[in-house]
Amino acid sequence: MPEIQEVFRMATQKIRPDPEALDRQHRGQRRRVAEKRAAVYALVALLLVAGVAIGISTLGGDDVQPAGSGSKPPPPQAEQALSIVDVGSETATAFTAPADASAFDFTSDGSMVAYIDLDENGDEQVFVRDTDGSNVRQLTHGEGGARQPDWSPDGSIIAYERDTSDNPQIFTVRVSDEVSTRITNEPEGAVDPGGWTPDGGSIVFSALSPQGNRYTARSVDLTSGQASQIVPDGSTPTLSPDGTWIAFNSWSKEPTVRLILANSDGSAGRTIARFTLDDGYQQWSPDSTQIAFVGTSDADGSGTYVYDLATGETRFVTSGTIESWIDNDHILVS
């Protein structure tokens, strides 16, 4: 293995979605991004302070150097340190990424990683690179930004969320030619692309209900463009790679939020974890046998837990936040 390392405009009579519901159900995601930004800004501030100190100490010096005399190297780019954690032994190794990068997702073979980073205009876009940090490419461009990249099973396409004039919608971008295509037209918007069917023909996502008070788990057929509901109460749905299962968050019993495991059609759901007004941000292992999610327990505190489908057992793995599985034994955490 390589080194493991965009709502239609609503009629005047309609009520817009409840922003408080939207805020609550994305609290975890915003918190994680804010924490990362804060760490980045702190690092940048330290670098600036150091730069000022160095500048003061060299006032009066001549910065112009003759060609060939060894010009100054470019200033170091800020990076963030994440960890690759072995879910069995809980041992961790370092993984470095651009300072503003977030929402990492690895291909099924662990050879490439997609993530969100800032372009030259400060807009969030989808980037990809090899796991070792080489061959960095920006795949999406223009206004509307991009969020939540999700690889297709064969690693040729990435689904992502982007803002449009009629609320956020789900798009796909081909890795080969960087061509993006809008695939949802949800009146209240579509968010959280959460997995592909094994044949790459459909994608699951979540959309606000017409009342604007709850997310529904839905699926869109990429050929016909037809979207259908999976469950009426399901935020951040994630489809298992083998297409057998779907995991989603149910908000029907607030303030408790339940992580539900169900058949891929939404039937026979059962609760496997509980949270308080926060999503669990669940991620499937490549072999569809484990679910990593963010949770809290009295015994272990806040962090990433792993649920084993075969045994029904949940165990604490790390205090970090799950970003993506790399293979069946390793996860990337922030």
FENGI-V115539 format. One record per helix or strand. SS is the DSSP state (helix for helix, strand for strand). FROM is the first residue (numbers start at 1). TO is the last residue. Records with the same first field share a line. If there is no record, write none. Layout:
# FENGI-V115539
SS->FROM-TO + FROM-TO
This chain:
# FENGI-V115539
helix->19-25 + 27-57
strand->79-86 + 92-98 + 102-106 + 112-118 + 124-130 + 137-138 + 147-151 + 157-162 + 169-174 + 180-182 + 190-191 + 196-196 + 202-208 + 215-221 + 227-231 + 235-239 + 245-253 + 256-263 + 270-276 + 283-284 + 290-297 + 301-308 + 314-318 + 322-325 + 330-333
